[in-house]
Amino acid sequence: MTTCLSALNADILDLLCDAVRTTGLEALKALSVTNRQLRAAALSRVFSAVRVEGTMRECTEVMREILRVKGLVGYIRKFTLKLDVTEDVIEDVNIHKDPANSAARLAVSPAAVAFSAALIELLSHLVRLQSLNIGDPEPAIASSESILNYSLKSATGALRLDSVVELSTLSGCTALSAICPSVTRLSLIDRPSSEQAEMWGTLTRVECLTVKGIRDLESIQAMTRSMKHLTELTIKDGMDIRTELPRLSHLQSLRVLTLGYLFQLELGYHPPQCGFGWGQLRRDPTRMENLRAQRGRALNEAKRLARSVFPGLEKLHIDGATFDFSWLKTGDFDELDALEADSEQTA
């Protein structure tokens, strides 16, 4: 019987690391210092997801350090970069008194040039990268978007990340549409312009799309016309669902639709927006019952709209509820209205 960890084969060590990883990253880090074999097995999990966040100078230094550590880039499967240029913008505006052109100046500043070089070099070494998240801490500001896209645009043609299948970024960082052509899961923040929508539309392999910060879907309509494989769509913000959802009727392959809060869809559902309001409502059974009826009507209309626009839809996630349309046996709206959220039915 083997009594020494170093005598275990690689498969057993992998299973051990997976088991320890479920208890937390710190436990896995502690295990990694046990011996050389365990360290090799653990490092691929410790550094499988790396996040860099801060100012341009801070991010530049961290990315350079990642490159300096031998072998580290080979472990990274998911890379997240959150660039915060708030301090840089404030400093620039104080000096130049010209906020309108601040983003353009910062994009070619020495700090941005160094940041761009470090970012491009790091990305070019992430040969096993599968998931890329590039943006800025919320709320997004235009300056960071400009700097990021300017940095990435300089690498278009020379940098290609074919292994990346999951991408989350700001809609203005369109250079990534050329750098990451194999993306199947795409998440965009903020409404893209018509030109930006056209560029994102070149990602024809996208199967799952998430959009945030977009209240009208005209740009998404244009962007998704070429996404023939799109089966999942998430719209995180409110909208006039009666007007906007039909814009996407061309997505006939859609199977899963996720929407945000029901009260943001302009369907006549107006719940209280604070705890005090809910407290008052609970003391008034009649008003509470009216609100429940209001919610029921709004949900039914949302279900009907989703079903009408996307006849092949199988699941609708809305306001924390999930409706499984696969249980429906007919196209009758009465049956649809009667479908309960998270219902478990037997055939």
Secondary structure as GFF3:
##gff-version 3
##sequence-region A 1 347
A	DSSP	three_ten_helix	5	7	.	.	.	ID=ss1
A	DSSP	alpha_helix	10	21	.	.	.	ID=ss2
A	DSSP	alpha_helix	25	32	.	.	.	ID=ss3
A	DSSP	alpha_helix	36	46	.	.	.	ID=ss4
A	DSSP	beta_strand	49	54	.	.	.	ID=ss5
A	DSSP	alpha_helix	56	68	.	.	.	ID=ss6
A	DSSP	three_ten_helix	72	75	.	.	.	ID=ss7
A	DSSP	beta_strand	78	83	.	.	.	ID=ss8
A	DSSP	alpha_helix	86	96	.	.	.	ID=ss9
A	DSSP	three_ten_helix	99	101	.	.	.	ID=ss10
A	DSSP	alpha_helix	102	107	.	.	.	ID=ss11
A	DSSP	alpha_helix	110	125	.	.	.	ID=ss12
A	DSSP	beta_strand	131	135	.	.	.	ID=ss13
A	DSSP	alpha_helix	142	153	.	.	.	ID=ss14
A	DSSP	beta_strand	166	170	.	.	.	ID=ss15
A	DSSP	alpha_helix	175	179	.	.	.	ID=ss16
A	DSSP	beta_strand	185	189	.	.	.	ID=ss17
A	DSSP	alpha_helix	194	200	.	.	.	ID=ss18
A	DSSP	beta_strand	208	212	.	.	.	ID=ss19
A	DSSP	alpha_helix	218	224	.	.	.	ID=ss20
A	DSSP	beta_strand	232	235	.	.	.	ID=ss21
A	DSSP	alpha_helix	241	244	.	.	.	ID=ss22
A	DSSP	three_ten_helix	245	248	.	.	.	ID=ss23
A	DSSP	beta_strand	256	258	.	.	.	ID=ss24
A	DSSP	three_ten_helix	262	264	.	.	.	ID=ss25
A	DSSP	alpha_helix	275	282	.	.	.	ID=ss26
A	DSSP	alpha_helix	285	309	.	.	.	ID=ss27
A	DSSP	beta_strand	315	318	.	.	.	ID=ss28
A	DSSP	beta_strand	321	324	.	.	.	ID=ss29
A	DSSP	three_ten_helix	325	327	.	.	.	ID=ss30
A	DSSP	alpha_helix	333	338	.	.	.	ID=ss31
###
